[in-house]
């Protein structure tokens, strides 16, 4: 009895230094070696019949708001609250391999020292009625047989549970047993099947990316490298980092590779650039061709500065060099043919030149055109007025007639001349010239006027003449949108033209009020009042939109 009293007084001194309060209790008992301090006070309160143990906590100044956990079987057998239940990081009973309970199954509230008693909850539910929950075998195997630390198990499981963007370690730090159950099972599934399980986890948590676009490791797994560095266990920290590096290397030849920021990707780009430089192609040409290739051949990553970085996939250097030799830029085609860039685009639109995958000219079609033109060269010395090839195109030939002119030159009308033969076709074209009179004669044939009845497009003035209207009235109808026009090339400028179909639609839908009134025998000065009395819709006129003539929307009667 004296020893029990001394033990109780010792606990009181450690807690608050008030041994007199415990000595006043009728029933006193010693504290077990593995018994929690707060649990010891619960047991004393139960022995002395105190219905509210929190009173004892308050008198001794012990904080009773802390969380606690318990094993149902241990509490039933030993009848006291053990210290390892609250201090252990893993919520597992080492003796029975059960999950510890941290909430009442009856009322659902979290267990705190202030709302529990020795053998029952504050709601009156007995702890013996709690159904034990067995620890999953995979978790036990990971902890006991494989020796995986609980912190590593929770680290891996929390990432699988919440993802990298869901604050996984904050979720695990709350120490909610139900959450830790799911987290530990997920962690065991990832780590027991090493490395396949860890690779599957990395595939699930990887940030989505567009197919054919590479990612940096920090973009694919934001914050993962930092989380690995914070793992306390040194061996597992190195093992997880090695597993991450192996996974990144395994994606090198996929359509969605991952690159390290400080390491160049294993792409073969350097060998390609060296080979391209030997063939006379620069870095920009290589980049243009790789950008135009499908994703299954070339994977790229666009930097914030706009620069592209490529990695070759399932393609050899010869294939890219072949594409380089088949591709040339608009500027190269312009310099080769000695024409302007708009004329190159005109030739592409008329399919005189062929385009490549993206913003380029087919080198083969360009060589064929240069060869055709060089075949038409005639060595001659003439005294007539001549102009170089480039000046004729720049000063005399409209841009929209470029393809027709080149086709005519290839047929010998007009004739293309040079002063002396050249070995390379490009050199001959650079020194080629034409007789000005021949060029003007060809232009006269191209611009020979057709009769208005033969042309499908008329100017606004010509359309007004055929509709029997003044030009000012026709222009007003165009501005109002009643007469449709389209812009077409006229010489070196764009002009508005009216199609035959647009004129037919206008004549079918609208009529001048003066003609309609004349048909009905109505004087022109009474035509406006008469049209309104007939409930006809006046769409244009002096008091409607400022037009010079009234028009009526025709109705089928």
Order of alpha helices (4+ residues) and beta strands (2+ residues): alpha-alpha-alpha-alpha-alpha-alpha-alpha-alpha-alpha-alpha-alpha-beta-alpha-alpha-alpha-beta-alpha-alpha-beta-beta-alpha-beta-alpha-alpha-beta-alpha-beta-beta-alpha-alpha-beta-alpha-beta-alpha-beta-alpha-alpha-beta-beta-alpha-beta-alpha-alpha-beta-beta
